[in-house]
């Protein structure tokens, strides 16, 4: 038997074992989400979903590996009509209904801007594309799911009742891999904590002077890169001038105030391969367990409040005046959500948004 045949058999046996363990877990804890199942089973979400490629998995899941250029798939999503776009990280889930269109893909980044769909794509991080069909109660969910090399979900696209099912079936048929086998994933490296303070001898005055000369919010990341400084360290240096640490519950208070006063807001949820953005008024803000949620028709946001290690008000000068943001960080110092007032280029930010943020409680620490 050849080495390739041995490897294929080994991978198949491993897949069979994972499918079996997932089925047992699903039976023991019905309703457990795939991401949580993966955590319980000690594998990545991508590896768990892909284990059903070429076979029926737990909960009736049927998965097809798509052997296609990721960019071509993204361009083709427009044919499906209205869909639900989902982007998440470990702490926040952003879901919005709309139709893909106006896709622009470059060498380093891409855009999908067909409001309300608003995405920034970093496709070099995307590794595998899977078409997933799974039973959820009496319904069948059909989706396209994209993962990085470590099995981390980059983006998901779910069909809606008014989506074009024939176009979806045609897309899968046209891009189905000739040999249906699970794509390979690699173990993720252990994440390092983000530096919370500037290095010894750092020129804080020069950094803050450069901050004061920002002309656009998009200049902020290049500013950090030029000074080789992390976001948490930058905020610590700017505290009292361009930044203010917010108190516990400030994010929920901001959502509730925005809903009550109908202040138009934008919410950005990033992961390494995608940033998903929403813009407009919100209405229904509701806590459920550890989650604080926006539950509006066509737009849902879910944030683990207990994962907010730090919330900051961050002020960035621009040619149109100061842009005020609320930024959320986890216990490793990673940014996982940004909220700002709706603003068009060339127009100052909404004064009611600025007043809302300035009224949020500050940290007692």
C-alpha positions as CSV (number, residue, x, y, z in Angstrom):
1,X,0.0,0.0,0.0
2,X,1.4,3.5,-0.9
3,X,2.1,6.2,1.6
4,X,-0.7,8.3,0.1
5,X,-3.2,5.5,0.6
6,X,-2.0,5.0,4.2
7,X,-2.5,8.7,4.8
8,X,-5.9,8.7,3.2
9,X,-7.0,5.7,5.3
10,X,-5.6,7.3,8.5
11,X,-7.5,10.5,7.8
12,X,-10.6,8.6,7.0
13,X,-10.4,6.7,10.3
14,X,-9.8,9.9,12.2
15,X,-12.8,11.4,10.5
16,X,-15.0,8.5,11.3
17,X,-14.0,8.8,15.0
18,X,-14.7,12.5,15.1
19,X,-18.1,12.0,13.4
20,X,-18.9,9.3,16.0
21,X,-17.8,11.5,18.9
22,X,-19.8,14.4,17.6
23,X,-22.9,12.3,17.3
24,X,-22.5,11.1,20.9
25,X,-22.1,14.6,22.1
26,X,-25.1,15.8,20.1
27,X,-27.2,13.1,21.7
28,X,-26.0,13.9,25.2
29,X,-26.4,17.7,24.8
30,X,-28.9,18.4,22.1
31,X,-28.9,22.0,20.8
32,X,-25.2,22.6,21.5
33,X,-23.8,24.8,18.8
34,X,-21.1,23.5,16.5
35,X,-18.5,25.9,17.8
36,X,-19.2,24.7,21.3
37,X,-19.1,21.1,20.2
38,X,-15.7,21.6,18.7
39,X,-14.4,23.1,22.0
40,X,-15.7,20.1,23.9
41,X,-14.2,17.7,21.5
42,X,-10.8,19.4,21.4
43,X,-10.8,20.3,17.7
44,X,-11.3,23.4,15.6
45,X,-14.7,24.3,14.3
46,X,-13.5,23.9,10.7
47,X,-12.1,20.4,11.4
48,X,-15.4,19.4,13.0
49,X,-17.6,20.7,10.2
50,X,-15.3,19.2,7.6
51,X,-15.4,15.8,9.2
52,X,-18.8,15.3,7.6
53,X,-17.5,15.9,4.1
54,X,-18.5,12.9,2.0
55,X,-20.7,11.4,4.7
56,X,-23.6,12.2,6.9
57,X,-22.6,13.7,10.2
58,X,-24.2,14.3,13.5
59,X,-27.6,16.1,13.4
60,X,-28.0,15.1,9.8
61,X,-25.3,17.4,8.6
62,X,-24.2,17.0,5.0
63,X,-21.1,18.9,3.9
64,X,-19.6,19.5,0.5
65,X,-16.0,20.7,0.0
66,X,-15.9,23.4,-2.6
67,X,-12.7,23.3,-4.8
68,X,-12.9,26.9,-6.0
69,X,-11.2,30.3,-5.9
70,X,-12.5,32.0,-2.8
71,X,-12.8,35.3,-4.6
72,X,-14.9,33.7,-7.3
73,X,-17.2,32.3,-4.7
74,X,-17.7,35.7,-3.0
75,X,-18.5,37.2,-6.4
76,X,-21.1,34.5,-7.0
77,X,-23.0,35.1,-3.8
78,X,-25.0,37.9,-5.4
79,X,-26.8,35.3,-7.4
80,X,-28.4,33.9,-4.3
81,X,-30.4,37.0,-3.5
82,X,-31.1,37.9,0.1
83,X,-29.0,35.9,2.6
84,X,-27.8,36.3,6.2
85,X,-24.1,37.2,6.6
86,X,-22.5,36.1,9.8
87,X,-19.0,37.1,11.1
88,X,-17.9,36.4,14.6
89,X,-14.9,36.2,16.9
90,X,-14.6,34.6,20.4
91,X,-16.8,37.3,22.0
92,X,-19.2,38.8,19.5
93,X,-21.4,37.6,16.7
94,X,-22.7,39.9,14.0
95,X,-25.6,38.8,11.7
96,X,-27.1,40.9,9.0
97,X,-29.6,40.2,6.2
98,X,-29.0,41.6,2.7
99,X,-27.8,40.9,-0.8
100,X,-24.1,40.7,-1.8
101,X,-23.0,43.0,-4.5
102,X,-20.4,45.7,-5.5
103,X,-17.6,43.2,-4.7
104,X,-14.0,44.6,-5.1
105,X,-11.2,42.3,-4.4
106,X,-7.6,43.4,-4.3
107,X,-4.2,41.7,-3.6
108,X,-4.4,42.5,0.1
109,X,-8.0,43.3,1.0
110,X,-11.5,43.2,-0.5
111,X,-14.7,45.0,-0.1
112,X,-18.4,44.0,-0.3
113,X,-20.5,47.1,0.0
114,X,-24.1,46.7,-0.9
115,X,-25.9,48.1,2.1
116,X,-26.8,46.7,4.5
117,X,-24.1,44.2,3.6
118,X,-20.8,45.9,4.4
119,X,-17.6,43.7,4.7
120,X,-13.9,44.1,4.7
121,X,-12.2,40.9,3.5
122,X,-8.7,39.6,4.0
123,X,-8.9,36.5,1.8
124,X,-5.2,35.5,2.2
125,X,-6.4,34.2,5.6
126,X,-9.2,32.1,4.1
127,X,-8.3,28.4,3.5
128,X,-11.4,26.2,3.0
129,X,-14.9,26.7,1.7
130,X,-17.7,24.3,2.7
131,X,-21.4,24.1,1.7
132,X,-23.2,22.9,4.8
133,X,-26.7,21.5,5.2
134,X,-27.9,20.8,8.7
135,X,-31.1,20.1,10.5
136,X,-32.2,22.5,13.2
137,X,-35.4,21.4,14.7
138,X,-38.0,21.1,11.9
139,X,-36.0,23.3,9.5
140,X,-32.9,22.7,7.3
141,X,-30.2,25.4,7.4
142,X,-28.1,25.7,4.2
143,X,-24.9,27.8,4.3
144,X,-21.5,28.5,2.9
145,X,-18.8,28.5,5.5
146,X,-15.3,29.7,5.2
147,X,-12.4,28.8,7.5
148,X,-8.7,29.6,7.9
149,X,-5.9,27.1,8.0
150,X,-6.4,26.6,11.7
151,X,-10.2,25.9,11.3
152,X,-11.2,29.3,12.6
153,X,-14.5,30.5,11.0
154,X,-13.8,33.6,8.9
155,X,-17.3,34.2,7.5
156,X,-20.6,32.3,7.0
157,X,-23.5,32.9,4.6
158,X,-26.9,31.4,5.4
159,X,-29.8,31.0,3.0
160,X,-33.1,32.7,3.9
161,X,-36.6,31.6,2.9
162,X,-36.5,34.1,0.0
163,X,-33.0,33.2,-1.2
164,X,-32.6,31.6,-4.6
165,X,-32.3,27.9,-3.8
166,X,-31.7,27.0,-7.5
167,X,-28.8,29.4,-7.7
168,X,-27.4,27.9,-4.5
169,X,-27.6,24.4,-5.9
170,X,-26.0,25.5,-9.1
171,X,-23.2,27.2,-7.3
172,X,-22.4,24.1,-5.3
173,X,-22.6,21.9,-8.4
174,X,-20.3,24.1,-10.4
175,X,-17.7,24.3,-7.6
176,X,-17.9,20.8,-5.9
177,X,-14.6,19.2,-5.5
178,X,-14.1,16.2,-7.8
179,X,-12.9,14.1,-4.8
180,X,-14.9,14.8,-1.7
181,X,-12.5,14.7,1.2
182,X,-12.0,17.0,4.2
183,X,-9.5,19.8,3.7
184,X,-6.4,19.7,6.0
185,X,-6.2,22.0,8.9
186,X,-3.2,22.9,11.2
187,X,-3.1,23.4,14.9
188,X,-3.4,27.0,15.9
189,X,-0.5,28.6,17.8
190,X,-1.0,29.6,21.4
191,X,-2.0,33.3,21.3
192,X,0.3,35.7,23.1
193,X,-1.1,38.4,25.4
194,X,-1.0,41.8,23.8
195,X,1.5,44.2,25.5
196,X,-0.5,46.5,27.9
197,X,2.2,49.1,28.3
198,X,4.8,50.9,26.2
199,X,8.4,49.6,26.3
200,X,10.8,51.4,28.6
201,X,12.2,54.6,27.1
202,X,9.3,55.0,24.7
203,X,8.8,58.6,23.5
204,X,5.2,59.1,24.6
205,X,5.2,62.8,23.7
206,X,6.2,62.1,20.1
207,X,3.5,59.5,19.8
208,X,0.7,61.7,21.3
209,X,1.8,64.5,19.0
210,X,1.5,62.2,16.0
211,X,-1.9,61.1,17.3
212,X,-3.0,64.8,17.5
213,X,-2.1,65.1,13.8
214,X,-4.3,62.3,12.5
215,X,-6.4,63.3,9.5
216,X,-8.5,60.1,9.1
217,X,-9.5,57.2,11.3
218,X,-7.8,54.8,8.9
219,X,-4.5,56.5,9.8
220,X,-4.7,55.1,13.4
221,X,-3.4,51.6,12.6
222,X,-0.4,53.0,10.6
223,X,0.3,55.3,13.5
224,X,0.6,52.3,15.9
225,X,2.7,50.4,13.4
226,X,5.1,53.3,13.0
227,X,5.6,53.5,16.7
228,X,5.6,49.7,17.2
229,X,2.9,50.0,19.8
230,X,-0.1,47.9,20.7
231,X,-3.6,49.3,21.0
232,X,-3.8,48.7,24.8
233,X,-0.5,50.4,25.3
234,X,-1.5,53.3,23.1
235,X,-4.8,53.8,25.1
236,X,-2.9,53.7,28.4
237,X,-0.6,56.5,27.1
238,X,-3.5,58.5,25.8
239,X,-5.7,58.1,28.9
240,X,-7.1,61.5,29.8
241,X,-6.2,63.1,26.5
242,X,-7.5,61.0,23.6
243,X,-8.9,58.0,25.6
244,X,-11.0,57.3,28.6
245,X,-11.5,54.0,30.3
246,X,-15.2,53.2,30.7
247,X,-16.8,51.5,33.6
248,X,-18.5,48.1,33.9
249,X,-21.8,48.1,32.0
250,X,-20.9,51.0,29.7
251,X,-21.3,49.0,26.5
252,X,-24.8,47.9,27.5
253,X,-25.6,51.4,28.6
254,X,-24.5,52.7,25.2
255,X,-26.7,50.3,23.3
256,X,-29.7,51.0,25.5
257,X,-29.2,54.8,25.1
258,X,-28.8,54.4,21.3
259,X,-32.0,52.4,21.1
260,X,-33.9,54.8,23.4
261,X,-32.8,58.0,21.6
262,X,-32.6,56.4,18.1
263,X,-29.0,57.5,17.6
264,X,-27.6,56.0,14.4
265,X,-24.6,53.8,15.2
266,X,-22.1,51.7,13.3
267,X,-20.8,48.4,14.8
268,X,-17.7,46.7,13.6
269,X,-17.0,43.0,14.5
270,X,-13.6,41.8,13.3
271,X,-11.7,38.5,13.0
272,X,-8.5,37.8,11.2
273,X,-10.2,37.3,7.8
274,X,-13.2,39.6,7.9
275,X,-14.7,42.8,9.4
276,X,-18.5,42.9,9.3
277,X,-20.1,46.3,9.7
278,X,-23.7,47.5,10.4
279,X,-25.1,51.0,10.3
280,X,-28.3,52.7,11.4
281,X,-30.7,52.8,14.3
282,X,-31.3,49.9,16.7
283,X,-34.4,49.0,18.7
284,X,-34.5,45.8,20.7
285,X,-31.6,45.5,23.2
286,X,-32.0,42.5,25.4
287,X,-29.8,40.6,27.8
288,X,-29.9,36.8,27.8
289,X,-27.6,35.0,30.2
290,X,-24.0,36.3,29.7
291,X,-25.0,37.8,26.3
292,X,-26.2,41.3,25.5
293,X,-28.1,41.3,22.3
294,X,-29.5,43.5,19.6
295,X,-32.5,41.5,18.2
296,X,-33.9,43.6,15.3
297,X,-35.4,42.4,12.0
298,X,-32.5,41.9,9.6
299,X,-29.8,42.6,12.2
300,X,-28.7,40.7,15.3
301,X,-25.6,41.3,17.5
302,X,-24.6,39.0,20.3
303,X,-21.8,40.1,22.7
304,X,-20.5,38.2,25.8
305,X,-20.6,40.9,28.4
306,X,-18.5,38.8,30.8
307,X,-15.7,38.7,28.1
308,X,-15.3,42.5,28.1
309,X,-12.1,43.0,30.0
310,X,-11.8,46.7,29.1
311,X,-14.0,49.2,27.3
312,X,-12.6,52.5,26.1
313,X,-13.8,55.8,24.7
314,X,-11.3,56.6,22.0
315,X,-11.1,60.0,20.2
316,X,-9.4,60.2,16.8
317,X,-8.8,63.6,15.2
318,X,-9.8,63.9,11.5
319,X,-10.1,66.6,9.0
320,X,-13.8,66.5,9.7
321,X,-13.4,66.8,13.4
322,X,-13.0,64.3,16.2
323,X,-14.4,60.8,15.7
324,X,-15.5,59.2,19.0
325,X,-15.5,55.4,19.3
326,X,-16.3,52.8,22.0
327,X,-13.9,49.9,21.8
328,X,-14.1,46.6,23.5
329,X,-11.1,44.4,24.5
330,X,-10.8,40.9,25.8
331,X,-8.5,39.6,28.6
332,X,-5.6,39.2,26.2
333,X,-5.8,42.8,25.1
334,X,-7.4,41.9,21.7
335,X,-9.8,44.4,20.2
336,X,-13.1,42.6,19.4
337,X,-15.7,45.3,18.7
338,X,-15.8,49.0,17.7
339,X,-18.9,51.2,17.9
340,X,-19.1,54.7,16.4
341,X,-21.8,57.1,15.3
342,X,-23.0,56.8,11.7
343,X,-20.9,59.3,9.7
344,X,-20.2,60.0,6.0
345,X,-16.8,61.2,4.8
346,X,-16.7,65.0,4.8
347,X,-19.3,65.3,7.5
348,X,-18.7,65.7,11.2
349,X,-19.9,63.0,13.5
350,X,-23.4,63.1,15.0
351,X,-23.4,65.4,18.1
352,X,-26.0,63.2,19.8
353,X,-23.6,60.2,19.5
354,X,-20.7,62.2,21.0
355,X,-23.0,63.3,23.9
356,X,-24.1,59.7,24.4
357,X,-20.5,58.4,24.7
358,X,-19.4,61.3,27.0
359,X,-22.3,60.5,29.3
360,X,-21.1,56.9,29.8
361,X,-19.7,56.1,33.2
362,X,-16.0,56.0,33.5
363,X,-13.9,53.4,35.2
364,X,-13.4,53.8,39.0
365,X,-10.0,52.2,38.7
